[in-house]
């Protein structure tokens, strides 16, 4: 059987390649790319769109001239046609995302807002409740501040940031921590709260409400796309697989 893939000095046949795809868990990624290919195939890209995107690409990669571009292509083992396909595919995918989810972004934003609002807070975490209570009373009596106490007492990474954490989305925090923060007023200190093995003393600094601007639209569109592609991959992989034998037989005929 002739080689179907050449990597450096190594040639791989279909019979050798298929087990490697399974071994290195590349099937889900392959399925994802196949689904995307089918979804975007009917989107046309104009020459103007391509040239504008190509210019942006070169700027992002800091490719100042054609020589820099040729060196980059050689490093990536790509040709000019490969680059055109890469750029056009990204443009097609962008058009697909806009067509499919543009009208859903606002409702998705409303559903997700409580999780994508960001918070800045001060935190000290320790293992002993007695230490946490002492810290709490020193804070509420204004004997000391988080900035002063965190480097000396906190056993988490916030010891290096003088207690400050964030801005961070509420949805990315531990649920207990997030729920505690939204009950606080700015600069209010919460009595010691147990989260797992830690006793935590918190102070809400500020809440930064999410805004549905262009950056947020792109973020939510990408979120909707990732959810969709995950579900599509799961559906595709749940169908009975074609046996390796029949796949190889098909490859032999070609």
N, C-alpha and C positions, 0 to 999 in steps of 0.2 A: 504494500500500500504506500502511495507517495505521501510526502510530507505536506501537511496543511498549515503548519506554523513554524517559523524560524525565529529563535531567540538567541542572538549571539551565535555561538558555534553549535547550538543544539537544535536539531530538527525533530519535530513532533508529528506523528501521524494522528489521524482521527481516533484510532484505537488507543493511543497513549494519552491523547488530550482529554477525552471524556472522563476517565477516572480522576484526572487532576482537577477538572472543573468541580467535580463533586468533593474531592478531598479538601480543597481550599475554600469550600463553601461559596463558590462563585455563581451558583445557579440562581439565587435570589437577585443578584445584581444583573445577571444576564436577562432574567425575566423582566426586571424593571426597564431595562433599555429596550427590550422588544415591545413592551406596552407603550412606552413613550414614542417609539418609532411609528407604531400604528396610529397613535393619536395625532401626531403632527404632520403626517405625510402629505396632507392636502393643502398645507399653508405655503403660499408662494412668497419668496423673498425677492425684492427688486434689487437692481444693481446699486441704487443709491443707498438703500438700507444696508446692504452688505458693506459698502465702502465706509459708511459712517461707523458701523459696528467694528470693522477691521481697524479703523483708526483708534477707536476707544480701546480695543484689545491691545494694540501696540503700546498705547500710553500706560495701560495698567501693568503690562509686562516690562515697562521701561525699555522698549525697543525703539531706539531713536532713528534708525535708518535700516535700509534693506540688508546691510551686512549683519546687523544685530539680529534681524529677523531670521536670516539664513542660519546663523549660528544657533539660535534658539530652536529652530525646526530640526536641525541636525541633532541637537542634544535630546530632543523629544522623539527622534526617529520618525519625523513626519515630513510629508512633502507639501507643496503649495496647494495641491488639490485637497489634501487632508485638512489643511487649515481652513480652506473655504467651506468644507463640509462641517467642520467644527463650529465655525462662526454662524453659518446659516442654520444649523440645527438649534443653536441656542436662541436665535431669533424666532424660529418656528415655535419653540417651546414657550417662549415669552408670549407670543400671540395666542397660543392655545390656552395658557393660564388666564389671560385677560378675558378671552371669550367665555371660558367655562365658569370663572369665579368672580368676575367683576361685580355682578349684581348681588352676590352673596356676602360681600365683604362687610357691609354695614351691619347686617344682622349678626354676623359672626363676631364683629367687634362688640356689639351689645352683650352677647353671650359671654365673651371672654374678658370684658373690661375689668371685672373684679379680680382677675388673675394677672392681667398685664399692667395694671397700675403699679408703679414702682414706689419703693419706700427706702428711706435712709434712716437707720436706727443705730443706737449704741447698745452694746451687749457685753456682758461679762459672764463667763461660764466657769463654774468650779464644780468639784466633785462632792463637797461637803455642804450640807444645808446651813450649818452654823456660820460658815464663812460667807455664804450667800446672804444670809440675814444681816450680818455685820455690814457688808457692802451696801445693802439696800438702805439701812438706817443712816449710814454715813452720807449717802446720796440725797435722801429726802430731807435730812437736816442741813444740807448744803455745807457739810463739813469738808467734803471733797467732791470731785467731779469724775466722770467716766475717764476723761483724759488723764487724770492723775492715777486712778485706781486700776484701770485695765492693764497697763504694762506690768504692774506688780502682782495682780491677783489672777487675771484671766488665764485659763489653761488651754484656750483655743487660739486660732490664728489672729483673732482680734486684739490680742496682746501687742501685736506688732503694728496695729493701726490705731492705737489709743482708743479702742472700743468701737470705732466707727465701721459700719458695714453698709454697702450699697453705693449708689442706687441699684436695686435689684427688684425684679418682678415678684409680686406676691406669690404667683403660681409656681415659682422656682424655689420657694422656701419650704421648710418642713411645715406641714399643715398646722401643727400645734403652734408653731412660732408665728405663722401668718395670721392665724385666727386671734392670737393674743395681740398682735400689733394693731389690727384694725379696730380693737376695742379702746385703744389709747388715744388721747389728745396729744398734739405736739408738745414735747418736753415733759410729758407725764412719765413717771417711773413705775414700772410694774413690780409688785412684790415677787420674791423668788418663785420661779415656775420650773417644774421638773419636766425635762424633755430627754427621754432615754436615761442615760447614765449621768446627765448633767443637771445641775441647778443653775438656772439662767436668770439674770437680772437685766431687764430691758428698759430702754427709753426710746420712744418714737421721736425722731428728729423732724421728719417731714414726709408727706405723701405727695407723689408726683403723678397726677392723674394722666392716664393715657389719652392721647389726642389722635383722631383719625386723620392724620396728615398723609402725604404721599409715601413717606418712609413706612408708616404703620400699615398702609394699604398693601405695600409690597411684602411686608412681614407676614400679614394675615393671609395674603394670597399664597405665599410659599407654604404656610402652615396647612391651608386647605389642600394644596397640591400634595404635600407629603402624606397627609391622611388618606387622600384618594389613591395615591400610588401604592401605599402600603396595603390597602384593602384589595386593590387590583392584583397585586403580586400574590397575596394570600389565596385569592380565588383561583389564579392561574396554577399555582403550585398544588392546590388541593385536588386538581383533576388528575386522573390516573396517568402516570408518566409513560411516555413511549419507551419501550425496552431498549437497552443499549444495543441488543442484537439487531433490531429493526432499524435503528438509527445508523448503525454501521453499514447495514446493507444498502440503505439509501445513499450513504456517502460513496460506497463502492460503485454504484451505478453512474455517479457523476465523475 
